[in-house]
Amino acid sequence: DAIEASTDIHTFEFDHVNFAYANGQPVIKDFTLTVPGGAVVALVGPSGAGKTTITDLIARFYDPTPGKGAIRLNGLDLRKFKLDSYRRLIAVVPQETFLFDGTVWENIAYSRRGVTDEQVTQAARRANALGFIEELPEQFNTRIGERGVKLSGGQRQRIAIARAILADPRILVLDEATSNLDTHSEQLIQAALDDLYANRTTFVIAHRLSTVTHADMIVVMHEGRIVETGRHDELMAQRGMYHEMVERQRQFAMRGNLA
């Protein structure tokens, strides 16, 4: 009796969600959050806080513990939707993108059937990838090697963003997509992401807090729970855990510049 998922996102809601892996140890505890359609939500917190688990629950790689909460799209439990119809709404850009030993064109077009050369080129342009692609020996027909070994980290991420742009998802999940990159690559990718956010409900896991100051909602997690929510300025004014994390990163960056 499952139904097709709506492509219009009005609300995405976590209702007292709890979750534990096979060992039974709870990793998400009473997680409650309502996200308006089209909002950009940043999930921040220390390692092990449960951020990636939340994105896995969004993608329905897992479901909440039975009887202990629900995740709802437009008021309906995700478990009521046909899984393939729901997954078609989602694109994920992970920290380590999977690219296969094919051409640049094939790796971008992988996200959507029946695309044209113009659509692939436009996606690459919006991802700030067209410049380096046109400098490759065979441009879009260049083979990039297993896991994209012939490309730099920033180039691989821009291919992944082009793939997500081409998929045209309603729900976008970014798992530390700009970490471990040099400043120039991060700036190019951040500009591409700003374009990708438009008209989508976006969940961003961020290590560099400077990349999420624009978010509509910042959710601070610790040990599987929400400890703070708000916009950047609001959370800085509270001088709580988020403020402490921002200041720590700022001081670390200053020491790095002095060195």
N, C-alpha and C positions, 0 to 999 in steps of 0.2 A: 504493500500500500504506500510505498515511498512516492514522493512527488518531485517534479522538476524545481530546481532552485531558481529564484527570481534573479534577473540580472541587474535589477535596481536595488541598491543597498541603502536602506533608510536608517537602520540601526544594527549594530553588532554588539551583542550583550553577553557578558560573563555573569552568570547568576550563582554565586556561592560555590564556585568550581573547586573541587578537590581532585587530586590525582596522585597515584603512586605507581611506580614501576613494579616489575615482577617480585622484587624483594619485599614489597609491602610498606616500605618507608615512604611516608608522604613527602612529595616534593613541591606540590602546589596546595595551598591551604586557604580555603575560604576566599578565593579570588573573585571579587565582584567589581565589574566595570561596565559602563555603557558608553559605546563609541558611536557618535553620529556618522552617517554616511558621508564619505568624502574627507574625513578628518585624517590628520597625520598624527599617529600615536608613537611616542618613543618609549621603549622599555629599557631602563637603565638599572644598574645595581652591580654588586660584586659578583665575581665568578661563583657559580653554583646557586645563584639566587632563584633560578627557575625561568629565566627569560626565554631560552631556546625551547624549553618544554611548552611554554605558552604558545609559541609559534607552531610547534608540532601539533598542538591541540586545535589551533586555527585551521591548519591544513587537514585535519582529521586523520593524521597518522595514528593518533590515539583519541579516545573519548574520555570524558571525565569518569571518575569512579562511579559505578552504578549507584543511583540513589543519593549521590552527594554532589549535586549541582548540575547545571546545564549551560551549554553555549547556544545562543539563539541568533538567527539571522532574521531580521524583520519580525521578531516575536515568535518565530518557529524554531524548535530544537533542530540543530544540524542533523541529528539522527533521523529526522523525518524526510530528508532530501535524498534523492538518488545520488550516490557518491560521485559518479562521473559528471553529472550536471553541476554539482557543487564545485568539484575540482576544476572545472573549466573556468570558474570565476577567478581562480587564484594563479599568481605567478610568484615564484620564490627566487631571490637573488642571494645565494649563500656567500659566506666568506671565501670558501674554496669552490669556485665554479667548476662543474664537470663539463669539459669540452672533449670531443672525441676526435679521432684521427681522420678528419675529413677536411673539406675546404672551409674557408671563412663563411662563404655563402651558406653552406649546409649547416654549419653550427648556429647561425642566426635563424635560418628558416625552420630549424627543428621545432620551434614552438608553435607553428601554425601551418596547417595543410593548405596547399594550393596557392601559395603566395607568388607574387610577381617579382621580377628583378627590381622594379621601381619601389615596391614596398620594402624590400630588404635594404635597398640603398637609403631610403628615407629613414628607416629605423636606425641604421648605422650613423647617419648624419645627426639625428637627435640624440644619440648616445655619445657624441663627440668621438666616434670611432672612424669616421670616413677618412680623415686626414692620414692616419697611419696605414689604413687598409690600402689606400691608393699608392702608398710608397712600397708596398710589398711586391715581390717579383711578379706575381700573377694576379695581384689585387684580390678580388673576391674569390678567385679560383685557386688561391694559394693554399696548400695543405699545411696545417698548423701542428701536426704531430699529436701523439697520444697526450691527452690532458692539456693540449695547447702549449707544449714545451717550447715551441719556436717563438712564442710571444712573451712579453714581459707581464708582470702581475697586473699592472694598470691596463694593459691592452686586453688581457683576458677578462677583466671585470667589465670593460666597456663592451666587449662582445656579449657578455651575459646580460648587460643592461639593454643592448639592442634586441636581444632575444626576448626580454620581458616586454619591451615597447611593442614589438611585433605581435606578441600574444594578446595585447590590449586587455589586461585583466581588470576586474572590478575590485579585487582585493590583492594588495601587493604586500609581500613580506620580504624585508631586507635584513639579513643576519650579518651585521658588522661588515657591510659590503665595502667600506673604505678603509678598513684596518690593514696594517702592514704595507701601506703604500707610501711612496714619497709624496712630498707636498704638492708638486705639480700634477701628478696623477690624481691625487685626492681632489684637487680643485676642479679638474676636468670632469671627474666622476660626479662630484657634488652638483655641478651645473647640469649634468645629464639627469641626475636624480630629481632635481627641482622641476624639470620638465615632465618627468615620469609621474610625479605625485599628482599632477592635475587631474581632477575628477575621479580619483580613486580613493578607496579607504586603505590606508597604509599603516603597517606596523613595522617599526624600525628598531632593531637591537643595535645599540651604539656603545662602543668603547670610548671613542673620542667625543666627549660631551659637547664640544664646540660645534659638532655637526648637527646637533638636534635642538639648538636654541630656538629655531623657528617653529618647532612642532606645536600643533594645536593642544596637545596634551602630553605631558611627561609623566610616566608611571615609574616610581622608584620602588624596586623590589628588594626584599631581603629574606632569605630562608623561605622562599615560596609564598611570601605574603606581600601585599601592597602596603608600604609604609608612608608614602606621600604621593599625591597627584596634583598637577597644576601646570601652568605655563612656566617658562624659564624665570621670568621676573618674579612671579609669585613665589616660586620655590626658593629663589635666592633670598627673598625678603624674609622667609620663614627661618632661615639659617639652621636648617636641619641637615639630614643626611645628604641631600642633593647638593646643598651649598658646600658641605665639607668635601664631597667628591670633586666638584668643580675647582675649588681652591687647591686641592691636592694636585690635580692635573696642571693647573696654571703654574704652581710653584715648580713642578717637575719640568715643565716646558721652559721656564725661565732658567733653571739650572743647566738644561741642555744647551740653551743659547749662549750662556756664559762660558760653557766649556768649549 
